[in-house]
Amino acid sequence: MELIHSLWLLLLMPLAWGILLLVQPFARARVDGVVSVVLYGGLSMAGWLLLRSTGQVPGTVIELPVHWQLLKTYSVNSGIYIDYPTAWMVFIVGLVGSCVALYSCRYMQEETHRSRYFAYLSLFVFAMLGIVLVRDLLLIYVGWELVGLCSYLLIGFWHERSEARRAALQAFVTNRLGDAAFVVGIGACLLLTGSTDLLQMQQTLPWWAALCLFGGTMGKSAQFPLHFWLPDAMAGPTPASALIHAATMVAAGVYLLFRLHPLFPDSTLLVIAGLALITILWSALLACVQKDMKRVLAYSTVSQLGYMILAIALHNPAGGFAHLLTHAFFKAGLFLSVGAVIYYLHHWQEKKGLHFDAQNMFLTGGWARRALWLAIPYGILAAALAGFPLTAGALSKENIIMSVWASHARFGQVAYYLGSGAILGALLTAFYMGRQTGLIWLRPAPPEQAAAFPAQPHATFIIPLALLSVGSLWFWWSPNPMSLEAGAIWQRLKAPEASLPHAIGYLTSAGALFMFALGAWLYGFSPKGKTAHNEPYLQPLARLLYRFCCLQDRVIRYLMDVAKPNEQTESIWLQDRLTAWGLKLCRAAHQFDSKGIDRLINGLGKITVVAAHVIAWTDRQIVDGMVKAIVGMARLAAYIGSRLQSGILQEYAWIAIVALALIVLGVAI
């Protein structure tokens, strides 16, 4: 319990360390990475101890002595709420953060601004902990925006590259769209329930308020149609991509929906489930035709986030939250695995003076023979993502698929369509992971790379990959390798009892094995796949999706106003129309500003000046004049009176004589 009540100190430590690194960077000593590893490791240990303590304590509320009184009847609750899911999130954020920091000690060792990178990581971890621990929606929104800012800084860390600048700006602007809806949803909660405290809001929200709150999830967790920013975020450093895609930014949206879904009506949840299914299938299809090894994993993240949201929307929050946790392990490990491949390829390029895209899977190969120490953890992690038996990914993903099929009692025939789509998404996931495995690890290396360099193992690479690989196996999550319901996490999350069709799960696992093997054979052992420098299969699908993505990319470029004026593109008509509309809108805004708003403001200013002069003259001449006249009359009367009272008898005699003479004269007349 002492740990729980001192948790606010743990929350402030990443903030203090991040600010210190920004103010006083450690440019030469490797203090930044070592301290970051120790700090995040301490957070992970604190999360583990909280997990042990919250097994007996269902929920602990910590009230901080800070109150923000916004209205007479409303104040922001600054309390921290600790329960079992919160403890899990603290543990996952700390563990993944420490693995990423340790990995970054080697990966970013040659960066000049390494301390700035670790500062951004620390601020990122602080913001995520703020989202997880606070209980008021308004304070969650503060952490929400700080997470978006830190992701912008991490994605654009190499700001000298135009691609990184564009990707960072695109992520920032896209998330602002979702955050705007989130703000409206917070206001709706305050208007309808009188509170933004998660523990006090009990009544079901109307559909429009629920959708506004889901807008925040849609932006942060990259759900359709705001999904396009996440793959482009691969322009940042690979360890930062692992942190963003595993346990921090993208998980924030799912965690928010996990907390808020009891307030959503069933009609809204069904709409959310439909959007999640579109996200699952669309992202899986795009992952099947990508050449960039990091973009494959990025689209995979979008698809897996769709599974989490689909489960929560269909009243299986325990399954969605469990998949969030297992996904954090194997997806972070996959990014670090391919990041090591990219790291060695970049160093080989510099040594040989070559220039090619090191992230293009079709330009490399043979890494299973070159770096077996790297291939083994990658194989475990890829199997977990594909849904192989005996892995954590199979437990959580199959539970979601089975629960979707079991939800027909509540949602009717729609559940069967959603379940079929979820199975198709799982098969596509296995296929593109087999494809990546075949291209990078199984097929022969190009002749120039066959015996070019050995990939020497480093402890900073091995330790994080080993930890994440072990966490991706089944025995950490359930004693039964084929059922998540037997695990402690399922029971402590108080998941509802349901009769799940386990045959559906077994068939999905068998299909995943087949699709993974098919992808690995086509791209790793088939004659076309062994020597291919581009997509040898799925050519029509690849062309169609590529053209659509190019069109989407051009539209986004013009809407963000980052396209170069002299850039030649294929969509001339679209350029001209967008440019013409933009110019018309700008001219109309200029005319309204110069002839409307400016004239109105200038006229009001002149009227104000004239009125000020009139008021000043009236004050000086009339008001002050009346006061001065009264003062003068008083002084004159005082003078006359003072002269009449001189005390000289001769003057009194003369006054009496003059007065008597005047009286006599008046009587005579």
Secondary structure by P-SEA (a helix, b strand, c coil): cccccaaaaaaaaaaaaaaaaaaccccccaaaaaaaaaaaaaaaaaaaaaaaaaccccbbbbbccccccccccbbbbccccccaaaaaaaaaaaaaaaaaaaaaccccccccaaaaaaaaaaaaaaaaaaaaccccaaaaaaaaaaaaaaaaaaaacccccaaaaaaaaaaaaaaaaaaaaaaaaaaaaaaaccccccccccccccaaaaaaaaaaaaaaaccccccccccccccccaaaaaaaacccccaaaaaaaaaccccccaaaaaaaaaaaaaaaaaaaaaaaccccaaaaaaaaaaaaaaaaaaaaaacaaaaaaaaaaaaaaaaaaaaaaaaaaaaaaaaaaaaacccccccccccccccccccaaaaaaaaaaaaaaacccccaaaaaaaaaaaaaaaccccccaaaaaaaaaaaaaaaaaaaaaaaaaaacccccccccccccccccccaaaaaaaaaaaaaacccccccccccccccaaaaaacccccccaaaaaaaaaaaaaaaaaaaaaacccccccccccccccaaaaaaaaaaaaaaaaaaaaaaaccccccccccaaaaaaaaaaaaaaaaaaaaaaaaccaaaaaaaaaaaaaaaaaaaaaaaaccaaaaaaaaaaaaaaaaaaaaaaacccaaaaaaaaaaaaaaaaaaaac
